[in-house]
């Protein structure tokens, strides 16, 4: 299991605790239904997932935005596993998106993407990692009783520094 997979599991765990069981089931059901709707739509023939064009996504989007403190960590955990559907949703919910133009104009990000294979699933991982460095990430994790601890563990695991979170350098995983 890679560090990204371990981090994804930690983040998914904190998200799962934030949702009630029924909410979690509804989220996963809506997520699965969105993927199914996309797969049978004419959008599926395109080379890039454009989830915003689906009416099912537009119907679900207000819920995702209203519950961002719960939904964003779940999406990021899926993205750390290379989930391109989660990445497509993420792009519609945040301003913190790294696209191929940014990748190709920044050697460090380009190298990071190449380390994940250079494709869309790698771009999902890169975006998840970079979201974990944002103020938004720190604010969302601070809503959980153990959020700072989990964020610090994940950041250490992934060798990420979020300037908005004061993590102890001696934190043990």
Secondary structure, 3 states (H helix, E strand, C coil): CCHHHHHHHHHHHHHHHHCCHHHHHHHHHHHHHHHHHHHHCHHHHCCCCCHHHCHHHHHHHHHHHHCHHHHHHHHHHHHHCCCHHHHHHHHHHCCCCCCHHHHHHCHHHHHHHHHCCCCHHHHHHHHHHHHCCCHHHHHHHCCCCCHHHHHHHHHHHCCCCCCCCCCCCCCCC
